Amino acid sequence: MNIDETFDKIDGDLREIAQGKYHHPVCHCLPGAINYIGVNGGDIKKVLTTHVLNENIEAENLKSIAHMLLKVPIAEHKLAGLMIVAEKFPLFMSDVEILDFAENLYAGNFMGDWNINDRFSERVLAPLIDRSDKDALARLDFWSQSHDPMMARASLGGFVRAKSFSEKLEQVFAISATLIKKEEKFVKTIVGTVMSLAFPLCEERVVAFLKENSAFLIKEVIASSLKNMEKSQAKRIKKEINL
């Protein structure tokens, strides 16, 4: 198989069906948003199904194609690369090896922007968290310490869509305690997201967490953490936390 030819076919098809350059509505106002050429997720999947997903491609070639796509500074190409990682890599790589691959992406600054980073968390990390052993999960603790804000956010982002969220609360709170102290706004905001998910499961623990870390909270974290509560309840908790 010629991986360069396969890459060129994927690249050509994506560009051919593109609807024109635009920024994804979720991230157009975020710092560092990259170029979006206008191909929706369904069409990206169709292109990959034609050239990769239904083909019998050797593992090393799949890794190369995914890496080539993720290096392109266009969002749709990166999303195509992530689809390959999500759907094919678990068939021939351990979860630790998948995380190794991801660390190389972060080291090369190939994750793109905050939106792509969150899609990685959703499509790759969430199912990985659900099936992983302690060694892979421990790697996320290491990621939370990273100076790379995208890697740090991803250390918690995968738990948002994880089916096993309620079983992983100890790790969720431990990583949250690390991230809330970081300076980057978009690292902090993911803490608010998981706190809103944790609140129905352990209200007192969420309130205690907010109290303990009140000095590090920003308005977006407070709003997100309390969004699933009744207004009177949220008002009461804000008063308890002195916000």
N, C-alpha and C positions, 0 to 999 in steps of 0.2 A: 504494500500500500504506500502511496505517495502522500505524506501528510500535508505537504505544501499545496498539492492540488486540492485536497479536501478542504483545507482552510480557505483557499481561493474561491471554491464553490460556495461555501457558507458566507464568506464576505460578500461575494457578488450578489447572492440571493437577497441578503439583508439590505444591501444598498439599492437593489432594484425595486424592492417593495416599500422602501422608506417613503413616508408621507411628507418629508421635509423636516429640516432641523428645528428642534424645539427643546425646551427644558421640561422635564417631567414636572407636573403640577405639584407633586409632593415636595420636590427639592429645589425648585427654581430660585427660591429665596435663600437657600442655604449657602454658606460660604464654600467655595471650591466645587460647585456643581459642574459636572462635565457635559460633553456634547451628547444630545439625544437626537437621533436622526428620524425618529417617528415610526418605529416598528413595534407593534404590540406583542405581548407575551405569547399569545396564541400563534401568531405568525412565526415568532422565533422558534417555538416548539416544532412547528411544521417543517421549517428549514432543517432543524437538527434531526428530526425523524427521518427525513429524506437522506441525509448525508452521514449521520452518525448513529443515532439511537437504535435503528433497526438493522444496522450493519454489524458484522462480526469483526470488530477491530481489536487488535492486540492492546493489552493494557498500557504498555509504554507509549504506543501511538495515541491512545486516548488522552493520556496525561499531557503529551506534547500539544495536541490540538487544543485542549482546554487551556493550557498555559499560553499558547499563541493568541487565543481569543481574549483572554483576560489581560494581555499586555496592550491590546488596542485601546486607545483613549476615546472610545465610543461606548456609551452605556449598553446598547443592544448587544454588542459583541461580548462585553463583560457578562451580561445576563445569560448569553448563550453558553459561555464558559462555565458559569455557575450551574446551569442546568446539567451539563455533562458531569460536573463534580457530584451533584446531588443524586443523579440517577444511575451513574455508571461506577463511580469510584468505590462505593460500598461493596460492590461485587468482587473486587480484587484487592482492596486495600483495607488495612485495619483502621480503626478510628484515629489512633495515634498518628498513623501515616497520613491520613487526610488532614489532620491538624498541622503536621509538618509541612505539607504542601501549602496550606493556608498561610503559615508563618513566612514562607518564602514570598508569597504574594505581598504581604504587608511589608516585608523588608525591601521589596522592589517598588513599593508605592503603587501597586497595580490594582488595589481594591476600588479605586475610582473616586467615589464620593459617598456621602452619608446614606443616600438612598440605596446604592449598590451594596454598601456594607450591611444595611439592614436586611436586604434581600438574601445576602449570604447567611445571616443569622437565622432567618426564617426557613430557608430551603435546605441549608446544609447543616447548621448547628442544631436546630430544634430536633430533627430526627436522630441526629448523632447523640444528643443528650438523652433521648428516650431509650436508646439501645446500648449506651456506653458502659464500660466498666470504670473502676475507680481511677485507673491510670489516665484515661482520656479526660475524665471530668476534672482531675487534679490539674491538668494542663490549663483549663480555663481559669483556675485560681491564679496561675502564673500569668496568664494574659491580663488579668485585672491589674497587675502591677506595672504593666507596660507603659512606657512614655508615649507610645503611639496611641493617640486618642481613639482611632477607629478600632484598633485591636482591643483596647480597654472596653469600649462600648460593646463590642461583640461578645466579650466574656460573659456579659449578662443578657445580651439581646436574644440569644438562642433560647433562653428559658421562657420568653414571652409566649412562644407558640408550642412549647414542649407539652406533650400530653401528660407527662409525668411531673408537671410543675409542682403540684401539691406534695409530691414525694421528695422534692429537692429543695425544700424551704430553707434548710440549714445552710446550704451553699448559696442560695439566693441572697439571704441576709448577710452572709459573710462577704460576698463580692460587693453587695450594695454598700456595705460599710467602708469598703476601700474606694469605690467610685465616687461616692458623694463628697469625698474630701478633695477630689481633683478639681482643677480650675476650669477645664473646658466645659462649656454649657451643654453640649450634646453628649457628653459623657454623663453628666449629672441627670439629664432628662430621662434616660432609660431607667434610672432608679425610681422615678415617679411612676413609670409605667408598671414595673413589677410590684410596687407597693399597692397600686390600685387592684392588681390581681390577687395579691396576698390578703388584702383587707377582709374579704368575706371568709377567709380561712382562719385568720388569726388577728382579729381586730386589735387586741391589746398589745400584741407584739409590734404591729405596724405603728401604733401610736407611740409606743416606747422608743422605737427606732427614730421616729421623727423628733421626739423630745431630745433624745441623746445627741442627734446630729443637727439640731436647730441652727447652729452657727454656720452650717455649710449649705443650708437649703436656699434655693432660689424660687421665685414665684411660680415658674413652670413646674417644678417638682412638687410644690405644695398643691397646685391646682390639679395635677394629674393624680397625685396620691389620694386626694379626697373626692375625686369626681364621681365615684360610685356611691357616695353617701347621701343621705337626706341632708337638705340644706341646714336644718337645725343641728343635726349631728356634726356636720362639718364645722359649723360655727363654734360648737362646743369644744371640739378637738383643737381648733385653732387657738381658742382661749386657753386651753390646757397647756398648749405648747408655747404660749406667749407670742403668737404670730399676729 
